[in-house]
Amino acid sequence: MRKSVLWFFILICFIFTGCSALITNQFKKSVFENEDLGNFRDLENRVTIKRNNYGIPFIDAQSINDLAFACGYIDAADRLSQMISLKLTSQGRLSEMGGKAFIDLDLFMRSLNFRKKAESILEGSGEELLNALELYSRGVNEYIKRNKNNLGPNLKLSGYTPEKWTPYDSASVFVLLNFALSLNFHEEITALHFMEKVETDKIPYLFPVYPDEQLPFKEAEKLYEIEKSFDENILYNLKKVSKLMKDMGIKQIAASNNWAVSGKASQNKKSLLANDTHLPISLPGMWNMKHLRAPGFDAAGVAGVGLPAIVAGFNNNVAWGMTMVMADNQDIFVEKIRNINGKLHYLYKDEWIKTKERKEKFLTKKGDVYEMIVHETIHGPLINHTFKNKRVYELQPVSGEMSYAVSLSTPFIEKDDTLKQFYNLNRAKTAKEAQEYIKEIKTISLNLVFADKDNIGWQVTGVYPLREKGRGLFPSPGWTGDYDWNGYLSNEEFPFSFNPEKGYIITANHRTVPSDFGHVLSSSWYYPDRFLRIKEMLDSGGNDFDKMKKMHMDVKTSLPVRLRRFGIFSPFNPKIELVVSNMSEPEKSHSKKILNILSSFDGEMEKDSMEAAVYGAFLHCASKRIFFDEFGPADSPQWKSLAENEYYNYSPIHDHLLQRDSSPFFDNIETEKKESKYEIIAYAMADTYKFLEKKLGEDMNSWKWGDLHKYYFETETSKMSDHLGFFKQIGMNLLSDYFNRGPYRAPGDAGTVNVSANAPSKGFDVWMIPSMRIIADFSKDEPFYGVNSTGQSGHPSSPHYDDGIELWLKGEYMNFPFKKENIDKVYENSFVLTP
């Protein structure tokens, strides 16, 4: 069916039926069926594929090559649309499928030269893995060939015809995911935005590093070297690209919990390991789940599409899970540029140096071809593209001679064997062997926690630049050379632990090293709430499988208790009491009611809790009282940037409530009077009452946290719909019920182990969740359990598109057995691929 006819059919269906049932049936024939599929010339032997009741595949092959081929075929059957989107995004080619709205994102991605990094990954992969990637690609291509006229709704509606998959495509997707899980490109752009609205000496108050560390005033000194009249077109373009990346699910925001318990601290005297990776909520999720088996290879867990390996899981000997180190290994440099004899030059150490040039060619959906010259300085590619004398496309910034440009530094490793080491990890026989592989993982910065039945360990991975000066939190002037990188930290100096005396290991994106560690791993740690809560629960004893499950679902946040201890949530604080006593009605009574509720709130963020609703609404109102006068209105880049800044690190809102009594942001600049911290807080409490009354009704007992705080599982296509043309936006809105799921009432918040993060200054919709949960209990006959946040399939007409959501919401798990008799019980639906 031609694309235009298909869109017309969809519109007619909704006009006359108002439902998505006909659309579901229209695309149902493209859902992959589990049945014998005939012969495959790339196979050497039969491959048996079984699925459990949730569509999770167990792929059993007689060789690594056959396993890789079958894995490619099944990945394409389950997630082809997601694979194609990630591939095109990573290669700066999304406009080929999505049209001109994505040209800015393509320009940005090409500038980063992911091709060079992907080629380095392939060069370091070794013969065995390269062969596996080649066979994986053949499996993907075999699926595309056999189903070329029936590839599912996303590809059908876009009109895009997929080309052949290659090992380079797998490597480029891997590089994209590594980039998306790095910090702190967006933070540095946010700092530039803030410079447009507030004095530079206020900016450190918005970037607290950690509760026990000083604000980064010294780091902010370099901002004085950057002129405040920084051109708005540069920032506009960067933020537009940043929004496109976020809508694609590439937010450079990740978190996660993991912990391992040794036999000495576990109830059954054997090791336990738990992991839940925190990622932006999406449908389908970033991970899929599978069990892969061939001679010498037997691993189950979560995987990223495009790769024939398990990223976090269990191999019948060793279990492993990951969290983000929150590594700061991206730096923005502001460059002075000048055209000299028709060539672009940049100033570096008092010398004008010609930029390196790289030509990139773009093909849009309509077949138009565009060329762009990417310029690079010693620090990396220029990414704002404002230096062009003539715009080649309307979405580029206005052309003209500019005084400044922005370059981005990211790490690069020759012959990077990171992917090879992940592949080796899948086959580790002991915890010690796993640690040796993990130590060599370079391009992704992780806290990898691992365990066998008798041992537990933790190892930091990644690439950490050694800076001449500064810590990389804020943009640096590029022309001085003072803030350049001088190599990378040796992995011999990376933090690690093996069988610690206390009997457990925890990482939860908190600062895992002392403040005087000596090297800058990050300036963007998450606040320590989740770590402290996990520690509290492990210290209470009784650590077994059921305890691990309860910990994954725990929704107690510690901040309200600390705020009460600090006197903020106390009606007996004389500073609060004085302000409230001088308030007029009805603000006085409203403030008293909210203060009384918060003064006894225990931090349990249950979805039916009135107290949790009050606390969540208070954070929202306090954020506005503290920061809106400087950064409003609500649609300003600065206010949006503040909300984004709450995603990355120890929150400035939490930091201001706990301390910073003398912060300049407690003064409302729109009034003549200079307000105190306690005036701002008291009036925020009054605002909270009015806000909840308006949102949830006049009866306070009917206020529920879950009525404010909700999960919406949306496809990346739906998130990007506002970048599409008018008629396609209408079409995507009509298809919302077909593609998307929710809302579901959500417990928890950003500080709970069962994370459901929202940005207080922005609102209450959840943006980050545990995208999967896994537990390994070595005392069990079958140790490994897991659950994904969505379904196995990326096809909305499949029964396995969303069937994992309810399981995930309830905190239930699937078992991944390794013994034949148990495999036969769990995986009932079987079919074969025949050579």
ChimeraX attribute file (.defattr): number of C-alpha atoms within 10 A of each C-alpha:
attribute: neighborCount
match mode: 1-to-1
recipient: residues
	/A:1	10
	/A:2	10
	/A:3	14
	/A:4	11
	/A:5	10
	/A:6	14
	/A:7	19
	/A:8	12
	/A:9	16
	/A:10	19
	/A:11	18
	/A:12	12
	/A:13	17
	/A:14	17
	/A:15	11
	/A:16	8
	/A:17	11
	/A:18	12
	/A:19	15
	/A:20	18
	/A:21	14
	/A:22	15
	/A:23	18
	/A:24	17
	/A:25	11
	/A:26	16
	/A:27	18
	/A:28	17
	/A:29	14
	/A:30	18
	/A:31	20
	/A:32	18
	/A:33	11
	/A:34	14
	/A:35	12
	/A:36	13
	/A:37	12
	/A:38	9
	/A:39	12
	/A:40	16
	/A:41	8
	/A:42	16
	/A:43	20
	/A:44	14
	/A:45	14
	/A:46	18
	/A:47	22
	/A:48	18
	/A:49	24
	/A:50	22
	/A:51	20
	/A:52	19
	/A:53	13
	/A:54	18
	/A:55	23
	/A:56	22
	/A:57	25
	/A:58	25
	/A:59	24
	/A:60	22
	/A:61	26
	/A:62	16
	/A:63	18
	/A:64	21
	/A:65	22
	/A:66	26
	/A:67	27
	/A:68	28
	/A:69	29
	/A:70	33
	/A:71	32
	/A:72	30
	/A:73	23
	/A:74	21
	/A:75	27
	/A:76	28
	/A:77	24
	/A:78	26
	/A:79	19
	/A:80	27
	/A:81	20
	/A:82	23
	/A:83	22
	/A:84	24
	/A:85	20
	/A:86	26
	/A:87	23
	/A:88	20
	/A:89	23
	/A:90	28
	/A:91	21
	/A:92	26
	/A:93	26
	/A:94	27
	/A:95	22
	/A:96	22
	/A:97	21
	/A:98	21
	/A:99	19
	/A:100	23
	/A:101	18
	/A:102	24
	/A:103	24
	/A:104	26
	/A:105	25
	/A:106	22
	/A:107	25
	/A:108	22
	/A:109	23
	/A:110	25
	/A:111	26
	/A:112	24
	/A:113	17
	/A:114	20
	/A:115	19
	/A:116	14
	/A:117	23
	/A:118	25
	/A:119	19
	/A:120	19
	/A:121	26
	/A:122	24
	/A:123	15
	/A:124	20
	/A:125	22
	/A:126	14
	/A:127	12
	/A:128	12
	/A:129	21
	/A:130	17
	/A:131	16
	/A:132	23
	/A:133	27
	/A:134	20
	/A:135	27
	/A:136	31
	/A:137	28
	/A:138	22
	/A:139	28
	/A:140	25
	/A:141	22
	/A:142	22
	/A:143	18
	/A:144	22
	/A:145	14
	/A:146	11
	/A:147	14
	/A:148	13
	/A:149	12
	/A:150	16
	/A:151	25
	/A:152	25
	/A:153	22
	/A:154	19
	/A:155	19
	/A:156	19
	/A:157	16
	/A:158	16
	/A:159	15
	/A:160	15
	/A:161	15
	/A:162	16
	/A:163	10
	/A:164	13
	/A:165	22
	/A:166	18
	/A:167	22
	/A:168	19
	/A:169	24
	/A:170	25
	/A:171	26
	/A:172	27
	/A:173	26
	/A:174	26
	/A:175	23
	/A:176	20
	/A:177	18
	/A:178	15
	/A:179	23
	/A:180	19
	/A:181	23
	/A:182	25
	/A:183	28
	/A:184	26
	/A:185	24
	/A:186	21
	/A:187	26
	/A:188	21
	/A:189	19
	/A:190	22
	/A:191	24
	/A:192	23
	/A:193	23
	/A:194	22
	/A:195	21
	/A:196	17
	/A:197	14
	/A:198	14
	/A:199	11
	/A:200	19
	/A:201	14
	/A:202	16
	/A:203	21
	/A:204	20
	/A:205	19
	/A:206	22
	/A:207	25
	/A:208	25
	/A:209	25
	/A:210	21
	/A:211	15
	/A:212	8
	/A:213	9
	/A:214	11
	/A:215	18
	/A:216	19
	/A:217	15
	/A:218	12
	/A:219	17
	/A:220	21
	/A:221	16
	/A:222	17
	/A:223	20
	/A:224	13
	/A:225	12
	/A:226	18
	/A:227	13
	/A:228	15
	/A:229	8
	/A:230	18
	/A:231	15
	/A:232	13
	/A:233	17
	/A:234	20
	/A:235	19
	/A:236	15
	/A:237	22
	/A:238	22
	/A:239	18
	/A:240	14
	/A:241	21
	/A:242	21
	/A:243	16
	/A:244	20
	/A:245	20
	/A:246	18
	/A:247	21
	/A:248	19
	/A:249	22
	/A:250	21
	/A:251	23
	/A:252	24
	/A:253	23
	/A:254	24
	/A:255	28
	/A:256	27
	/A:257	28
	/A:258	28
	/A:259	31
	/A:260	31
	/A:261	30
	/A:262	28
	/A:263	22
	/A:264	16
	/A:265	22
	/A:266	22
	/A:267	18
	/A:268	18
	/A:269	17
	/A:270	20
	/A:271	29
	/A:272	33
	/A:273	31
	/A:274	30
	/A:275	29
	/A:276	29
	/A:277	24
	/A:278	23
	/A:279	24
	/A:280	25
	/A:281	25
	/A:282	25
	/A:283	26
	/A:284	26
	/A:285	25
	/A:286	21
	/A:287	22
	/A:288	27
	/A:289	25
	/A:290	25
	/A:291	27
	/A:292	26
	/A:293	20
	/A:294	18
	/A:295	11
	/A:296	10
	/A:297	18
	/A:298	20
	/A:299	27
	/A:300	28
	/A:301	29
	/A:302	25
	/A:303	19
	/A:304	21
	/A:305	25
	/A:306	30
	/A:307	24
	/A:308	25
	/A:309	27
	/A:310	24
	/A:311	22
	/A:312	28
	/A:313	30
	/A:314	33
	/A:315	25
	/A:316	23
	/A:317	18
	/A:318	27
	/A:319	36
	/A:320	31
	/A:321	31
	/A:322	28
	/A:323	25
	/A:324	27
	/A:325	31
	/A:326	28
	/A:327	25
	/A:328	24
	/A:329	25
	/A:330	21
	/A:331	28
	/A:332	27
	/A:333	25
	/A:334	22
	/A:335	24
	/A:336	18
	/A:337	24
	/A:338	21
	/A:339	15
	/A:340	12
	/A:341	7
	/A:342	8
	/A:343	11
	/A:344	19
	/A:345	22
	/A:346	24
	/A:347	19
	/A:348	18
	/A:349	12
	/A:350	10
	/A:351	10
	/A:352	17
	/A:353	18
	/A:354	18
	/A:355	20
	/A:356	15
	/A:357	15
	/A:358	14
	/A:359	11
	/A:360	14
	/A:361	12
	/A:362	20
	/A:363	18
	/A:364	19
	/A:365	18
	/A:366	11
	/A:367	10
	/A:368	10
	/A:369	10
	/A:370	12
	/A:371	11
	/A:372	18
	/A:373	15
	/A:374	21
	/A:375	21
	/A:376	22
	/A:377	24
	/A:378	15
	/A:379	20
	/A:380	22
	/A:381	25
	/A:382	25
	/A:383	23
	/A:384	25
	/A:385	27
	/A:386	23
	/A:387	23
	/A:388	18
	/A:389	13
	/A:390	12
	/A:391	16
	/A:392	12
	/A:393	11
	/A:394	10
	/A:395	14
	/A:396	18
	/A:397	22
	/A:398	17
	/A:399	15
	/A:400	12
	/A:401	13
	/A:402	17
	/A:403	13
	/A:404	19
	/A:405	22
	/A:406	27
	/A:407	25
	/A:408	21
	/A:409	21
	/A:410	21
	/A:411	19
	/A:412	13
	/A:413	15
	/A:414	12
	/A:415	16
	/A:416	22
	/A:417	21
	/A:418	26
	/A:419	25
	/A:420	21
	/A:421	20
	/A:422	19
	/A:423	20
	/A:424	18
	/A:425	27
	/A:426	28
	/A:427	19
	/A:428	22
	/A:429	14
	/A:430	17
	/A:431	24
	/A:432	18
	/A:433	14
	/A:434	27
	/A:435	23
	/A:436	15
	/A:437	18
	/A:438	25
	/A:439	19
	/A:440	18
	/A:441	22
	/A:442	22
	/A:443	24
	/A:444	23
	/A:445	25
	/A:446	25
	/A:447	28
	/A:448	26
	/A:449	32
	/A:450	33
	/A:451	32
	/A:452	28
	/A:453	22
	/A:454	17
	/A:455	22
	/A:456	29
	/A:457	25
	/A:458	28
	/A:459	21
	/A:460	27
	/A:461	25
	/A:462	28
	/A:463	25
	/A:464	26
	/A:465	26
	/A:466	21
	/A:467	17
	/A:468	13
	/A:469	14
	/A:470	18
	/A:471	20
	/A:472	26
	/A:473	25
	/A:474	28
	/A:475	26
	/A:476	29
	/A:477	23
	/A:478	25
	/A:479	20
	/A:480	14
	/A:481	17
	/A:482	15
	/A:483	21
	/A:484	23
	/A:485	17
	/A:486	11
	/A:487	13
	/A:488	14
	/A:489	16
	/A:490	12
	/A:491	17
	/A:492	8
	/A:493	9
	/A:494	17
	/A:495	14
	/A:496	18
	/A:497	13
	/A:498	19
	/A:499	19
	/A:500	14
	/A:501	10
	/A:502	11
	/A:503	19
	/A:504	24
	/A:505	23
	/A:506	23
	/A:507	28
	/A:508	29
	/A:509	27
	/A:510	24
	/A:511	21
	/A:512	19
	/A:513	13
	/A:514	7
	/A:515	12
	/A:516	7
	/A:517	10
	/A:518	8
	/A:519	16
	/A:520	19
	/A:521	26
	/A:522	20
	/A:523	23
	/A:524	25
	/A:525	25
	/A:526	25
	/A:527	24
	/A:528	19
	/A:529	21
	/A:530	28
	/A:531	23
	/A:532	17
	/A:533	20
	/A:534	22
	/A:535	16
	/A:536	11
	/A:537	16
	/A:538	23
	/A:539	14
	/A:540	8
	/A:541	12
	/A:542	15
	/A:543	22
	/A:544	20
	/A:545	23
	/A:546	10
	/A:547	14
	/A:548	24
	/A:549	17
	/A:550	13
	/A:551	19
	/A:552	23
	/A:553	20
	/A:554	22
	/A:555	25
	/A:556	23
	/A:557	25
	/A:558	18
	/A:559	18
	/A:560	21
	/A:561	18
	/A:562	15
	/A:563	18
	/A:564	19
	/A:565	13
	/A:566	14
	/A:567	17
	/A:568	25
	/A:569	24
	/A:570	20
	/A:571	18
	/A:572	12
	/A:573	14
	/A:574	12
	/A:575	17
	/A:576	21
	/A:577	15
	/A:578	15
	/A:579	17
	/A:580	25
	/A:581	11
	/A:582	9
	/A:583	16
	/A:584	9
	/A:585	9
	/A:586	10
	/A:587	19
	/A:588	18
	/A:589	16
	/A:590	19
	/A:591	23
	/A:592	19
	/A:593	15
	/A:594	22
	/A:595	24
	/A:596	13
	/A:597	16
	/A:598	25
	/A:599	20
	/A:600	14
	/A:601	19
	/A:602	16
	/A:603	20
	/A:604	19
	/A:605	26
	/A:606	21
	/A:607	20
	/A:608	17
	/A:609	18
	/A:610	19
	/A:611	25
	/A:612	28
	/A:613	23
	/A:614	25
	/A:615	23
	/A:616	21
	/A:617	26
	/A:618	25
	/A:619	22
	/A:620	23
	/A:621	25
	/A:622	25
	/A:623	25
	/A:624	23
	/A:625	23
	/A:626	23
	/A:627	21
	/A:628	20
	/A:629	16
	/A:630	18
	/A:631	22
	/A:632	15
	/A:633	12
	/A:634	13
	/A:635	9
	/A:636	10
	/A:637	19
	/A:638	24
	/A:639	23
	/A:640	18
	/A:641	21
	/A:642	27
	/A:643	19
	/A:644	19
	/A:645	21
	/A:646	24
	/A:647	24
	/A:648	23
	/A:649	25
	/A:650	24
	/A:651	25
	/A:652	20
	/A:653	22
	/A:654	18
	/A:655	18
	/A:656	21
	/A:657	21
	/A:658	18
	/A:659	14
	/A:660	15
	/A:661	13
	/A:662	11
	/A:663	14
	/A:664	18
	/A:665	23
	/A:666	21
	/A:667	22
	/A:668	19
	/A:669	15
	/A:670	9
	/A:671	9
	/A:672	8
	/A:673	9
	/A:674	13
	/A:675	15
	/A:676	18
	/A:677	23
	/A:678	21
	/A:679	20
	/A:680	22
	/A:681	26
	/A:682	29
	/A:683	20
	/A:684	25
	/A:685	30
	/A:686	24
	/A:687	23
	/A:688	25
	/A:689	24
	/A:690	18
	/A:691	17
	/A:692	20
	/A:693	15
	/A:694	10
	/A:695	12
	/A:696	18
	/A:697	13
	/A:698	13
	/A:699	9
	/A:700	15
	/A:701	11
	/A:702	14
	/A:703	22
	/A:704	21
	/A:705	27
	/A:706	22
	/A:707	19
	/A:708	20
	/A:709	25
	/A:710	21
	/A:711	23
	/A:712	18
	/A:713	24
	/A:714	20
	/A:715	25
	/A:716	21
	/A:717	19
	/A:718	20
	/A:719	16
	/A:720	21
	/A:721	18
	/A:722	15
	/A:723	18
	/A:724	18
	/A:725	13
	/A:726	10
	/A:727	11
	/A:728	16
	/A:729	16
	/A:730	15
	/A:731	18
	/A:732	21
	/A:733	14
	/A:734	19
	/A:735	18
	/A:736	15
	/A:737	15
	/A:738	16
	/A:739	26
	/A:740	20
	/A:741	20
	/A:742	12
	/A:743	13
	/A:744	16
	/A:745	20
	/A:746	25
	/A:747	29
	/A:748	29
	/A:749	27
	/A:750	24
	/A:751	22
	/A:752	27
	/A:753	26
	/A:754	26
	/A:755	31
	/A:756	26
	/A:757	27
	/A:758	24
	/A:759	23
	/A:760	25
	/A:761	24
	/A:762	17
	/A:763	16
	/A:764	23
	/A:765	19
	/A:766	25
	/A:767	20
	/A:768	24
	/A:769	26
	/A:770	26
	/A:771	23
	/A:772	24
	/A:773	27
	/A:774	29
	/A:775	29
	/A:776	29
	/A:777	27
	/A:778	25
	/A:779	18
	/A:780	11
	/A:781	10
	/A:782	16
	/A:783	22
	/A:784	26
	/A:785	22
	/A:786	23
	/A:787	25
	/A:788	28
	/A:789	27
	/A:790	29
	/A:791	30
	/A:792	27
	/A:793	28
	/A:794	29
	/A:795	30
	/A:796	26
	/A:797	23
	/A:798	22
	/A:799	15
	/A:800	20
	/A:801	22
	/A:802	24
	/A:803	19
	/A:804	21
	/A:805	20
	/A:806	14
	/A:807	18
	/A:808	21
	/A:809	15
	/A:810	9
	/A:811	15
	/A:812	15
	/A:813	18
	/A:814	18
	/A:815	17
	/A:816	24
	/A:817	22
	/A:818	20
	/A:819	11
	/A:820	9
	/A:821	9
	/A:822	13
	/A:823	17
	/A:824	14
	/A:825	10
	/A:826	18
	/A:827	20
	/A:828	12
	/A:829	15
	/A:830	17
	/A:831	16
	/A:832	19
	/A:833	21
	/A:834	17
	/A:835	14
